[in-house]
Amino acid sequence: MALLQHSPDLQEQNDRLFALQPDNQSRLELFVVHAGSGAASSMVILPVREDYLIIRGRLIETSPGSEQIGLIFFSAQHFIDRSIISDDVKDIYRLTNGEHKILNAMMSGMNAEQISRSLEISLETVRTHIRRIYSKIGVRSREALFAQLQPFKFLAY
C-alpha cells in the first residue's frame, strides 16, 4: 500500500483504484475484466517510481448482480532474481507447458542449444517455441523479453 500512497499515477478513492495515465487505466480495466472472468487468477503490473506494483486478483464470490474479486498487492522489488518465472505468466500470456519450460530455461540464462540438450528436444522445436513466446508476449528480442518479464521473477529455494 506504500507504493499506492507514493504513486503520482495511482489513486484509491472509495475503495476503487484509478490510474491517471490512460495506458495504466486501460491495464487496470483489462485486469478487472480478466479477474472477473472466472480465470484461476489475473495479474496486472504497473510502473510506480523505480519499482513495479503487481496486483494479483481472483474472483472469490459471485452472486446475482455482484462479483467480488480478492486482490493482493506487492512490489516487484520484494523478489530476488533467480530467474524463475511465476506460473501467472503462463496464464496471462496463454503459454503452453512447453513454452513455459523453455521460457524458464531462457530466463535462467540458457541458450537455445543448451535448452535443446536439457529438455531433449530438437533445436528447431526450441526455436519455434521461442518465436511463439516472443509473439505471445509482444517482444522481438531476448533483452525485451527479459525487461517485460522482470516483475514476474522470484526467488526459488
Protein Blocks (a to p, Z undefined) as FASTA:
>chain_A
ZZmmmpckbcceehiacdfblklmmmmmmmmmmmmnopabdcddddehjbccddddddfb
dcehiacdddddddfklpccehiacfklmmmnopafklmmmmmmmmnopafklmmmmnop
afklmmmmmmmmmmmnopabfklmmmmmmmmgccdZZ
